[in-house]
Amino acid sequence: MGHSLKMALGLSLVALVFVLPIFSDSEALLKPPCGGEPIPTWPDLDHSPVVKVWDRAKYGADWVPPACTGWSETGFSTLVSTVARFRYSGGADGLLRHIGAISDLTGLRYWSTTHKKWQTLIVAAYALQGAVGDRRRQDLQPGELTEDSRFYYQQEDSLTGRGVYQLRIGASTQDRLVVDTRNVSTLRYFMVPVFHPGDVQSIYFLERESPGVWRYYNIARVGKNANGLAAGHEASSINRAVAFYRFIAGIRSDLEPPFAR
């Protein structure tokens, strides 16, 4: 995901597993803000964000993504939702400028549950001319980020190294932004392939609620066919989701306390 998306989170919470008795209704399991009340719904400003890790054993094999995500693959090995309200006075253009500044992702920090300290999550990030090669370009400008536009960027993650990602703008108005990211290259851990192209997806719904207040809804999914090394790290998934939320919301990424220890 990326600072191609500037995303970030604050406060403290514990990983929750949201269990519903009827899995066949995927809209009841997880419902983005695409008309009607979302599930989960947004918390108030003082209790943002709320993060849920969804039950892989119960739902991971056959989960059907909500149609408005545009995701075609079913199932997941990791599924995390992050919902929040945050204060932001820069308007949609300011958020687009923030999202397009890929290079600003460099240095994004998160709480490492392995090392029990704040560490750099994104070592380097920059926009690319295309999906193939390493031809860098300047950060994306708000005027470029129009509906259904697509861009590419390279991100060096402290865990999976360098990877190329696609950023797509699903909606872009003064009151609503939808941004989708996914890896288009194979991501490796110590040279071992862990994520194949398309395995790492994230979609962000940003809606203006009132002057100076925005609603944030994110779904981050790792595909069900990803390497088993990537599964089962719930606390790490939460802290990564929080780091990207904080980035978008303009909150310092290493703000105490950590979300999950």
VEXDREN-2710 file (C-alpha; in Angstrom, 1 decimal):
% VEXDREN-2710
k/r/px/py/pz
1/MET/0.0/0.0/0.0
2/GLY/1.7/2.8/0.1
3/HIS/2.1/6.5/0.7
4/SER/1.2/6.7/-2.7
5/LEU/-1.1/6.7/0.0
6/LYS/-0.3/8.6/3.0
7/MET/-1.9/6.7/5.8
8/ALA/-1.7/6.7/9.6
9/LEU/-3.3/5.8/13.0
10/GLY/-3.3/6.8/16.7
11/LEU/-4.5/5.7/20.2
12/SER/-4.7/2.1/21.5
13/LEU/-6.8/-0.9/20.8
14/VAL/-6.5/-4.7/20.8
15/ALA/-7.0/-7.0/17.8
16/LEU/-10.7/-8.1/17.6
17/VAL/-12.0/-11.0/15.7
18/PHE/-15.5/-10.2/14.3
19/VAL/-17.6/-13.4/14.0
20/LEU/-21.0/-13.6/12.4
21/PRO/-23.0/-16.7/12.3
22/ILE/-23.9/-16.7/8.5
23/PHE/-20.9/-16.4/6.3
24/SER/-22.7/-16.7/3.0
25/ASP/-23.8/-13.1/3.3
26/SER/-20.5/-11.4/2.7
27/GLU/-22.2/-8.0/2.8
28/ALA/-23.1/-8.6/6.4
29/LEU/-19.6/-9.7/7.2
30/LEU/-17.9/-6.6/5.8
31/LYS/-19.6/-3.7/4.1
32/PRO/-17.7/-0.6/2.8
33/PRO/-19.4/2.8/2.6
34/CYS/-20.8/2.3/-0.9
35/GLY/-24.4/3.1/-0.1
36/GLY/-26.0/2.5/3.2
37/GLU/-24.4/2.2/6.6
38/PRO/-21.0/0.4/6.6
39/ILE/-20.0/-2.6/8.6
40/PRO/-18.0/-1.9/10.8
41/THR/-19.4/1.7/11.2
42/TRP/-17.2/4.7/12.1
43/PRO/-16.3/5.4/15.7
44/ASP/-16.4/8.9/17.1
45/LEU/-13.4/11.2/16.9
46/ASP/-12.2/10.4/20.4
47/HIS/-12.2/6.7/19.8
48/SER/-10.6/6.5/16.4
49/PRO/-9.5/4.3/14.9
50/VAL/-11.1/0.9/15.4
51/VAL/-9.2/-2.1/13.8
52/LYS/-10.6/-5.6/13.2
53/VAL/-8.8/-8.7/12.2
54/TRP/-11.3/-11.0/10.5
55/ASP/-11.3/-14.8/11.2
56/ARG/-9.3/-16.6/8.6
57/ALA/-10.3/-20.1/9.8
58/LYS/-14.0/-19.3/9.6
59/TYR/-14.2/-17.1/6.5
60/GLY/-10.9/-17.0/4.7
61/ALA/-11.5/-19.7/2.1
62/ASP/-14.6/-18.4/0.4
63/TRP/-15.0/-14.7/1.3
64/VAL/-16.4/-12.7/-1.6
65/PRO/-15.2/-9.1/-1.7
66/PRO/-18.0/-6.5/-1.8
67/ALA/-18.7/-5.5/-5.4
68/CYS/-17.7/-1.9/-5.0
69/THR/-14.1/-2.8/-4.1
70/GLY/-13.6/-4.1/-7.7
71/TRP/-11.7/-7.1/-6.3
72/SER/-12.3/-10.3/-8.2
73/GLU/-10.4/-12.9/-6.2
74/THR/-12.2/-14.6/-3.4
75/GLY/-10.8/-15.6/0.0
76/PHE/-8.0/-14.2/2.2
77/SER/-5.2/-15.3/4.4
78/THR/-5.3/-12.0/6.2
79/LEU/-8.1/-9.4/6.2
80/VAL/-8.0/-6.2/8.3
81/SER/-10.5/-3.4/8.4
82/THR/-9.7/0.1/9.8
83/VAL/-12.4/2.6/10.4
84/ALA/-12.0/6.1/11.8
85/ARG/-13.0/9.7/11.9
86/PHE/-10.2/12.3/11.7
87/ARG/-9.9/16.1/11.6
88/TYR/-8.5/17.5/8.4
89/SER/-9.0/21.1/7.1
90/GLY/-7.1/20.8/3.8
91/GLY/-10.1/19.5/1.8
92/ALA/-10.1/16.8/-0.9
93/ASP/-7.3/18.5/-2.9
94/GLY/-5.1/18.5/0.2
95/LEU/-5.7/14.8/0.7
96/LEU/-5.0/14.0/-2.9
97/ARG/-1.7/16.0/-2.6
98/HIS/-0.9/13.9/0.4
99/ILE/-1.8/10.6/-1.3
100/GLY/0.2/11.5/-4.4
101/ALA/3.4/12.4/-2.5
102/ILE/4.8/8.9/-2.7
103/SER/8.2/9.9/-1.6
104/ASP/6.8/11.0/1.7
105/LEU/6.2/7.4/2.7
106/THR/9.9/7.1/3.1
107/GLY/10.6/6.7/6.9
108/LEU/7.0/5.7/7.8
109/ARG/7.3/3.9/11.2
110/TYR/5.4/1.2/13.0
111/TRP/5.6/-0.7/16.3
112/SER/7.4/-4.0/15.7
113/THR/5.9/-6.7/17.9
114/THR/9.0/-8.8/17.2
115/HIS/11.6/-6.3/18.4
116/LYS/9.3/-4.4/20.8
117/LYS/10.2/-1.0/19.5
118/TRP/9.3/1.6/16.9
119/GLN/11.0/0.7/13.6
120/THR/11.0/2.1/10.0
121/LEU/8.4/0.3/8.0
122/ILE/9.0/2.0/4.6
123/VAL/12.7/2.4/3.9
124/ALA/12.2/4.1/0.5
125/ALA/9.3/5.0/-1.9
126/TYR/9.1/6.8/-5.2
127/ALA/6.7/7.1/-8.1
128/LEU/7.6/5.3/-11.4
129/GLN/7.0/6.0/-15.0
130/GLY/5.4/2.6/-15.5
131/ALA/4.9/-0.9/-14.1
132/VAL/8.1/-2.2/-15.6
133/GLY/11.6/-0.9/-15.0
134/ASP/12.9/1.6/-12.5
135/ARG/12.3/4.9/-14.3
136/ARG/11.5/7.3/-11.5
137/ARG/9.2/10.4/-11.8
138/GLN/8.2/13.2/-9.6
139/ASP/5.4/12.7/-7.0
140/LEU/1.9/12.5/-8.3
141/GLN/0.0/15.8/-8.5
142/PRO/-3.6/16.3/-7.5
143/GLY/-4.6/17.2/-11.0
144/GLU/-3.4/13.8/-12.2
145/LEU/-5.4/11.9/-9.7
146/THR/-8.7/11.7/-11.6
147/GLU/-11.2/9.0/-11.5
148/ASP/-9.9/5.6/-12.8
149/SER/-6.4/7.0/-13.3
150/ARG/-3.6/4.5/-12.5
151/PHE/-0.1/5.0/-11.5
152/TYR/2.9/2.9/-10.3
153/TYR/5.4/3.3/-7.5
154/GLN/8.2/1.4/-5.9
155/GLN/8.2/0.8/-2.2
156/GLU/10.9/-0.8/-0.1
157/ASP/9.4/-2.5/2.9
158/SER/11.6/-3.4/5.8
159/LEU/10.3/-6.9/5.7
160/THR/9.6/-7.8/2.1
161/GLY/12.1/-5.5/0.4
162/ARG/11.5/-3.7/-2.9
163/GLY/8.2/-4.1/-4.7
164/VAL/6.3/-2.3/-7.4
165/TYR/2.7/-1.3/-6.7
166/GLN/-0.2/0.1/-8.6
167/LEU/-2.3/3.0/-7.3
168/ARG/-5.8/3.5/-8.8
169/ILE/-8.2/6.3/-8.1
170/GLY/-11.7/4.8/-7.9
171/ALA/-13.4/8.1/-7.1
172/SER/-12.3/11.7/-6.8
173/THR/-14.7/14.4/-5.8
174/GLN/-14.6/17.2/-3.2
175/ASP/-16.5/15.0/-0.8
176/ARG/-15.4/11.4/-1.6
177/LEU/-12.1/9.7/-2.5
178/VAL/-11.5/6.1/-3.2
179/VAL/-8.0/4.8/-3.6
180/ASP/-6.9/1.2/-4.3
181/THR/-3.4/-0.2/-4.2
182/ARG/-2.0/-3.6/-5.0
183/ASN/1.4/-5.2/-5.6
184/VAL/2.2/-5.9/-9.2
185/SER/5.6/-7.6/-8.6
186/THR/6.5/-10.6/-6.4
187/LEU/7.4/-9.7/-2.9
188/ARG/10.1/-11.7/-1.1
189/TYR/11.3/-12.4/2.4
190/PHE/15.0/-13.4/2.5
191/MET/14.7/-14.2/-1.2
192/VAL/11.7/-16.5/-0.6
193/PRO/8.5/-15.4/-2.6
194/VAL/5.8/-14.7/-0.1
195/PHE/3.4/-12.5/-2.0
196/HIS/2.7/-13.0/-5.7
197/PRO/1.3/-10.2/-7.9
198/GLY/-2.1/-9.1/-6.6
199/ASP/-1.7/-10.8/-3.2
200/VAL/-1.4/-7.5/-1.3
201/GLN/-4.4/-5.3/-1.8
202/SER/-5.7/-2.3/0.1
203/ILE/-8.6/0.1/-0.6
204/TYR/-9.3/3.4/1.1
205/PHE/-12.7/5.2/1.3
206/LEU/-12.4/8.8/2.4
207/GLU/-15.6/10.8/2.8
208/ARG/-16.1/14.4/4.0
209/GLU/-18.5/14.3/6.9
210/SER/-18.5/18.0/7.7
211/PRO/-16.1/20.9/7.3
212/GLY/-12.9/19.8/8.9
213/VAL/-14.0/16.2/9.6
214/TRP/-13.4/13.1/7.3
215/ARG/-14.4/9.5/7.6
216/TYR/-11.9/6.8/6.9
217/TYR/-12.6/3.2/5.9
218/ASN/-9.9/0.8/4.8
219/ILE/-9.8/-2.9/3.9
220/ALA/-6.4/-4.5/3.6
221/ARG/-6.3/-8.0/2.3
222/VAL/-3.6/-10.7/1.7
223/GLY/-4.8/-13.3/-0.8
224/LYS/-5.5/-16.8/0.3
225/ASN/-2.7/-18.3/-1.9
226/ALA/0.1/-16.2/-0.3
227/ASN/3.0/-18.1/1.3
228/GLY/2.1/-19.4/4.7
229/LEU/4.9/-17.4/6.2
230/ALA/2.7/-14.4/5.8
231/ALA/-0.3/-15.7/7.7
232/GLY/-1.0/-15.4/11.4
233/HIS/0.8/-12.2/12.3
234/GLU/-2.3/-10.3/13.5
235/ALA/-0.6/-7.8/15.8
236/SER/1.9/-6.8/13.0
237/SER/-1.0/-6.5/10.5
238/ILE/-2.8/-4.2/12.9
239/ASN/0.2/-2.0/13.5
240/ARG/0.9/-1.7/9.8
241/ALA/-2.7/-0.7/9.1
242/VAL/-2.5/1.9/11.9
243/ALA/0.7/3.3/10.4
244/PHE/-0.9/3.9/7.0
245/TYR/-4.0/5.4/8.6
246/ARG/-1.9/7.8/10.6
247/PHE/-0.1/8.7/7.4
248/ILE/-3.3/9.7/5.6
249/ALA/-4.7/11.4/8.7
250/GLY/-1.6/13.5/9.2
251/ILE/-0.8/11.9/12.6
252/ARG/2.8/11.1/13.5
253/SER/3.3/7.4/12.7
254/ASP/5.2/6.6/15.9
255/LEU/2.9/8.3/18.3
256/GLU/2.6/6.5/21.6
257/PRO/1.1/4.2/22.6
258/PRO/1.4/1.4/20.0
259/PHE/-1.9/0.0/18.9
260/ALA/-0.9/-3.7/19.4
261/ARG/2.1/-4.9/21.4
END
